[in-house]
Amino acid sequence: MSNLRPRITALSIAFSIVMLLISASQSLAEEAQPVEDTIVLGMSTALTGPTAVLGINMQSGVLAAIEEANRKGGIHRRKLHLISLDDGYEPARTAPNMRRLIDEERVLAVIGNVGTPTAVAAIPITNASKTPFIGAFTGAGILRKMPPDRYVINYRASYAEETAAMVGALITHGALKPKEIAFFTQRDAYGDAGFVGGIAALKRHGLKDEDAVIHSRYERNTLAVENGLADIIMSDPRPRAVIMVGAYNPCAAFIHLARQSGLDAIFLNVSFVGAEALAEKLGGKGDGVIVTQVVPHFDSALPMVAEYRKALKAWNPSTQPTFGSLEGYVAARILCRALETIQGPLTKEGIVNALEELGEFDMGLGQRLHLGPKEHQACHRVWPTILRGGKAVPFQWEELGIRLEGR
């Protein structure tokens, strides 16, 4: 019996050591591989079809920001992953995409969706499922209710703010009268959002009868702009400025035909048109076309913009900077900033809370941002650009007077 005790003691010690080693290895394994090791995000956007460039640009910016975060170790050592589904800019395809992302892919948030009509289809689903809907590429008022929808978080200025900036500049610096400004818009919620915002701005500048303003339209995902152009050309008097709320292909077709028809007017486009794609479609005939932006110029030396160019090059060296991908990058960086503040398990409610708790913050855009329980639009600034030599370059509204005097 006495000889057995040392053996039992030795076995006990060995067993304890083994258990300690197993426990230690399990701890190391848990530390290296957290249970929640991936943050899955979703996107439904136009990756094919007439507006595919817009969706691809937005996706590129989001991916550049995600890969940048992952190279730095992720969010609390959790890697970010984006699942992108193509809706072709058609709301009938957006709804099933949203249900798949939320119900099957179990995404924690949807980011960077493109378009107003598609957002109209997506928002009821995201609200019902209590899934954060972040940084959509649309300035429509449906995403900007007061008080705001809890799960809808915007980065960009609204279409109403973009068209208001145009109207204010045309009247203040261009000395135009409200009836000298016409509208060419897409026949859907996107076009309506821009038109309503523009009319509201004109009324603030003295417009009495909105029926006196020429408003022509075209059908989404088509190039059927001739009837809309005819309405404007046959108006008396002819407008001296046309505010355009559409996509790059039909807007380019309209401008080409308008100039061939002798319409001597300034053409102004909201940011959704896609300045680079519009410039490419117009070629050398695009000079003088104005495009408002909701981000600074992508060649700017601002800290955030410089970080964007570096991240985009690291993600894909062949991808050229665009306003759309910069917007996607900024939206994703704002989300990452909020995620960094969350300790412990990530939840959809926690993400919304974190975004609302950002308050006033600086992302290096030359413009302070703000999010809170009553403010779900981080930025309200509009940056004007003008097409020159096939490129969109910075532009000052004060230059409008000089341009109109030369006509």
Phi, psi and omega in degrees: 000320180294329180285338183281330184298315179300323180295317179298317180298316180296318178296321180296318180294315180298318179298319180296319180296316179300316180295322178295318179296317179297317180297318180295318181293324177295320179297317179295320180295319179295324180291322182282328182234086178300154180300319181259077191265357180223136175255109186265124177244157181235160177208132171244119188209175178273104177255350174221167178097184186296339181245022185301326181303322182295315180293319180295320178297313181298315179300319181299317180295318178296315180296322179299319179291320180295313180294325177299314179296319181293324178296334179270007178107000180083198179258108185052045179067015175256127181280145178269144180219131181250130173253116182252130177241141183272127174244359177061018182066031177239121184301331180297335178267339182291316184303308177296327176298315181297318180294322178295314181300317186278314187276323184260313181278344176058044180292149177277335179201157174250133185225141170074021175301150185246125170111151178279309180300326178288326177293324177302323178283329186278324189298315178302325181289316181292325178291317181296324181270358181056046179253126179303133180241101198244137169059040179295146180274071177199145178250021185291149181292338181298338177267002187230047180290157176232118357293157186290151168300133185301324190263003180254113182240123181252151168263311199279160171296157182276164174297325177299322178289323178293312181290328177295321177296319178297309182300314180300319180290319181297322182277318184283311184264335181262351179059031177276156172266152182308322182287353178270004181248125179247168180232138172235115189225159174288139183276074176192193184297329178295306179299320180297321181298315179293319181295314180300318178296321179293317179297319178299320178294318179298322178295325176292339180257018170107000179295128180262321185235108183291341177292345179282349181268127179287129180226109177249158187223167172218162182276139180304142177062027174228171174247023183279078185254354188298315181296320178296319178295319180301320179301320182284317182296324183277355180289152180226115002281162176292143180291152177262351177212142178235118175271126187246130179235085184204193179260167190296320182295305180293326179293321177295317179298318180297314182295317177304308183293321181298317180290323176295331181274359177085016178285107183268083183220161173271134180254128182236132183240145173282166189302328185299339182301330184083090188301318183293316179294321179296315179299320180294318180293324183279336181060223182287353181265012183266353184304134177095349178285131183260139177227121175280149181235157178249009173224161175294170178297141184289353174264003183296154177271005180302144185308312182295322181291322176296320178295323178299312181298320179295316181293321180295319179293321179293323180289312180206101184303338183273352182276128181272145178298144176216163177295321181295316181289329175296320178297317177298320179297314181298315180300317180291323178295322176297316178299315180299321179300318178291318181300325180298335183275351183272124176257136179088198184300144177270133176229161178297318178295321179296324179294315178298316179301317182296320178294317180293332181277357177296329180061220176272131183212162183242122179253008179081031180258004185075012182209119179291144182251164180208131172227143179195178181303330180253004181225103182251021174233111189291326186230142179238009185272147177238130179251118178279143173228164179222145179279126177216126179059033178081011180225154174270122182237157180303148186215144177252136182302330180299339180288348183298321180301318180295318181295317182287330177294331182278000182263000000 
